[in-house]
Every structure is written in C-alpha cells, then in structure tokens.
Amino acid sequence: MSSANITIKPNNHRIYQCPTEKKTALLNKIIQENAGEDIIVVCSRDAQKIKEGLDNQDIRVLEDKDFVQNKELQCAFLISYDMPIKDIVYMARVAKATQKAVMLLDESEQKELHAIESLLGRAVKQESIEGFAYDVVEKPKAAEYGRKKLSKEEIKEIAKKRYETSTQEKPKYDESKHERPKKEFKNEKPKDKKFGPKKRAPRTTGKKISIKARKPKED
C-alpha cells in the first residue's frame, strides 16, 4: 500500500515509546485526554484482553483481521496498541484514520519500525510521556584510564627532567666487554673430487706446423 493512501498530516502521526507492561495504563490516559472523539484501538492479537483493561468500555478494540479487511470502516483517531505482523498491515491501519494516529511502541519493537518508515518515505516522530518512558539501564562506570591533569609547575618539572636526561653524555661503547668469540670453521669432511672443479687441458701456443714425408732419392 502506498503512502499516498494516508490522508492524515505527518504531524498528527506519532509514536509513543512505552514498555509493554505499561501500555494499558497509557492507553487509558490517551483515551481520557481525547474523550468524545471517534477512537478505535487496533492490535495484532488479544483484542478481548485489551478491551477488558479499558476504563471506557465504549471504545472499540479490533484485531487486524477484522479492522483492515473491513473496507468501509474508518475512525477519526486510530491507536495502534502494538506493531503488526507485517509492515504493509500497519500502512492499511493508518490509511483508515481521518485525523490522527498514534502507536504504542515497546523498545523491542523498534527494530521493526525501519520497514514501515521505508514504505512511508519518512521517519515517524517519536515521543515519550512522563511515567511511561523506557526504563533506563544504568551502565557500570568504566575505569578511568584517562591522563591525570597536571598543573603548570608539574609540567615544567617533567620537561626539565626530560631535558636533563637527553643532554647527559652517553657512555662510550667498550668493544672489549662486548667482544664476540670468533668461530673456527673446519672442513671436517674432504670434498668429493667427483663434484670438484674440472681441470682444463693445457693451452698450446705458437703456430701449427705440418710435416710432410719426403720421397727417397733414386740412384
């Protein structure tokens, strides 16, 4: 369902942060503050149980299967008691509101809100009413590992010590104290002549002389 089917103004479409165990109390408070208006409470399940907890028994409480499927049903003020099973179902809920719509949202349901806002094309404004906000869990204080703040005098003293340390003459290197023992390398095994260097044939020098045999003289 497109967000174009929603006729209420963005400012009249809100989310009230509320833990599940406080939803019935907040629901009664909202109904009381908007007495006389055409209100419908819609939920994904347990409609009868929710109705039993209302101070005003004239308020209609319907589940999605009855509310959304009734095409003719509308109301001026829609209160969503919980997050529906699918995001498209929530869009169908709000499309039936003619003036304003709110949803009571537990902290565990926040992760499912992104899909609805993606379909809607904008973020839904969230508010917390005093006495119905999420319980704040105090985290244990982490150990302080930060640097201690130093005074100007302490900083000068530290700088002075560092300077004195850096300008001190370094001891000369004494080779006699750090002389390493020389290693003696002995050829324990004779080299195999088979794999030794090959001897080259002696080079001949001078010109090559060819000698021809002479024929004996005839007497």
C-alpha positions in Angstrom: 0.0 0.0 0.0 1.3 3.4 -1.0 1.8 6.2 1.5 -0.4 8.3 -0.9 -3.5 6.5 0.7 -2.7 8.0 4.1 -4.6 11.3 4.4 -3.5 12.4 7.9 -0.8 15.1 8.3 2.7 13.9 9.3 2.5 16.0 12.5 -0.7 14.0 13.5 1.1 10.7 13.1 3.2 9.8 16.1 4.8 7.0 18.1 4.7 6.9 21.9 7.6 5.0 23.4 6.1 2.7 26.1 7.1 -0.6 27.7 4.6 -3.4 27.1 3.6 -3.7 30.8 2.6 0.0 30.8 0.7 0.1 27.6 -2.8 -0.4 29.1 -2.2 2.4 31.5 -1.0 4.7 28.8 -3.9 3.7 26.5 -6.4 4.7 29.2 -4.7 8.0 29.6 -4.8 8.8 25.9 -8.5 7.8 25.6 -9.3 10.0 28.6 -7.5 13.0 27.2 -9.3 12.6 23.9 -12.8 11.9 25.3 -15.6 12.4 22.9 -13.5 11.6 19.8 -14.2 8.7 17.4 -11.5 6.3 18.6 -10.6 2.8 17.5 -7.9 0.7 19.1 -6.3 -1.8 16.8 -4.0 -4.7 17.7 -2.4 -7.8 16.1 -4.0 -10.1 18.7 -5.7 -10.4 22.2 -8.3 -7.7 21.4 -10.7 -9.0 24.1 -8.0 -8.9 26.8 -7.1 -5.3 25.9 -10.7 -4.3 26.0 -11.1 -5.7 29.5 -8.4 -3.4 30.7 -10.0 -0.2 29.4 -11.8 2.2 31.7 -14.1 3.2 28.9 -15.9 0.1 27.6 -17.5 2.1 24.7 -14.1 2.2 22.9 -13.9 -0.3 20.0 -10.9 -2.7 20.1 -10.3 -4.7 16.9 -7.7 -7.1 15.6 -6.1 -6.5 12.2 -8.0 -9.3 10.6 -11.3 -7.6 11.4 -10.2 -3.9 11.1 -8.2 -4.0 7.9 -10.5 -6.3 5.9 -13.5 -4.0 6.6 -13.0 -1.5 3.7 -15.8 0.8 4.9 -14.6 1.1 8.5 -12.8 4.4 9.4 -12.2 6.5 12.5 -11.0 9.9 13.4 -8.4 8.8 15.9 -6.6 5.5 15.5 -4.5 4.0 18.3 -2.2 1.1 17.4 -1.7 -0.9 20.5 1.3 -2.9 19.1 3.4 -3.5 16.0 1.5 -5.5 13.3 2.9 -8.7 11.9 3.7 -7.1 8.6 4.7 -3.5 7.7 2.1 -3.3 4.9 -0.6 -4.1 7.5 0.4 -1.0 9.5 0.0 1.1 6.4 -3.5 -0.3 6.0 -4.3 0.6 9.6 -3.2 4.3 9.3 -5.0 4.7 6.0 -8.3 4.3 7.9 -7.6 7.2 10.2 -9.0 10.6 9.0 -7.4 12.9 11.6 -4.6 11.4 13.6 -2.9 8.1 14.5 -0.6 7.0 17.3 1.2 3.8 18.1 2.4 2.5 21.5 5.8 1.0 20.8 7.8 -1.2 23.1 11.6 -1.0 22.9 11.8 -4.5 21.5 9.5 -3.4 18.6 11.8 -0.6 17.5 13.8 -2.7 15.1 10.7 -3.4 13.0 9.9 0.3 12.6 12.5 0.8 9.8 10.5 -1.3 7.3 7.4 0.9 8.0 9.3 4.1 7.6 10.8 2.9 4.3 7.3 2.3 2.9 6.1 5.6 4.4 9.0 7.5 2.9 9.8 9.4 6.1 10.6 8.9 9.8 7.7 8.9 12.2 8.1 11.3 15.1 8.6 9.6 18.5 7.7 11.0 21.9 7.9 9.7 25.5 5.3 10.7 28.1 6.5 11.2 31.6 6.0 8.0 33.6 5.8 5.8 30.5 9.3 6.0 29.0 11.6 3.1 28.6 13.4 2.0 31.7 16.9 3.4 31.6 19.5 0.7 32.5 22.5 2.3 34.1 25.7 1.0 32.7 28.6 0.4 35.2 31.1 3.2 35.1 34.2 2.2 33.2 37.5 2.5 34.9 39.1 5.9 34.3 42.2 5.3 32.2 42.5 9.0 31.1 45.6 11.0 31.9 45.7 12.9 35.1 45.5 16.7 34.7 48.8 18.3 35.6 49.5 21.8 36.8 51.9 24.2 35.0 54.5 23.6 37.7 54.3 19.9 37.3 54.6 20.1 33.5 57.7 22.3 33.8 59.3 19.9 36.2 58.7 16.9 33.9 60.0 18.9 30.9 63.1 19.8 32.9 63.9 16.2 33.9 63.4 15.0 30.3 65.8 17.8 29.0 68.5 16.9 31.6 68.2 13.2 30.7 68.5 13.9 27.0 71.6 16.1 27.4 73.6 13.7 29.6 76.7 12.2 28.0 76.1 8.6 26.9 78.7 6.0 28.0 81.1 5.0 25.2 80.9 1.6 23.7 83.6 -0.7 25.1 84.4 -3.3 22.5 86.4 -5.4 24.9 83.3 -6.0 27.0 81.2 -6.9 24.1 83.8 -8.9 22.1 82.2 -11.9 20.4 84.1 -15.2 20.3 85.4 -16.0 16.9 84.1 -19.1 15.4 86.6 -21.6 13.9 85.4 -23.3 10.7 87.0 -26.6 10.0 86.4 -28.8 7.0 85.7 -32.0 8.7 84.8 -33.9 5.6 87.0 -33.8 2.5 85.4 -32.5 -0.6 84.2 -35.1 -3.1 86.5 -34.9 -6.1 83.7 -36.1 -8.3 81.9 -32.8 -7.8 85.0 -30.6 -7.7 86.1 -28.2 -10.4 87.1 -29.8 -13.7 90.7 -29.4 -14.8 91.2 -27.7 -18.1 93.6 -29.0 -20.8 96.8 -27.0 -21.2 96.7 -24.4 -23.8 99.1 -24.8 -26.8 100.9 -21.7 -28.0 102.6 -20.9 -31.4 101.7 -21.8 -35.0 100.7 -25.1 -36.2 103.4 -26.8 -38.3 102.6 -29.6 -40.8 105.4 -32.0 -41.7 105.2 -34.0 -45.0 107.2 -37.2 -45.6 109.8 -36.9 -48.4 110.3 -39.5 -51.1 113.7 -41.2 -51.1 116.1 -40.2 -54.0 116.7 -42.6 -56.8 120.3 -43.7 -57.6 
